[in-house]
Amino acid sequence: MATDLIKVGTSAIVAATIGIAVGGTTALVAGPLVIAIGVGVMTGWLLDTIDIEYGLTDKLVAVIEQFGQQFSKEKN
């Protein structure tokens, strides 16, 4: 779930940045919105593809579980 939140946040930041840049260069009202949505979807798809290829979510979960186990042992 943490990696999904990172993906959504990254996609939103990239989409907003592109939307603002396009909004500053064009007078069309819907143009920046459409481009921001498109870029957001493409960024999300790219991040998901990278995650699947490298197994980043599984690696993050394993690290978090290992940290939790070590923390539990140290508390006892």
C-alpha angles and dihedrals in degrees: 000000000000092000091049089055090049090051092050092047093048092047091049093050093048092045093048092048093051091044092053092046092050091043090057092054103042135053095211112109098206095042098078091043094051092045092047091052092047093049091046092053092046092048091049091050092048093049091048091050091051090048092052093046096049099029093232095159092054091047092050092049090050092051092048092049091048091049090049092051092049091047091051092050092050092050092052 
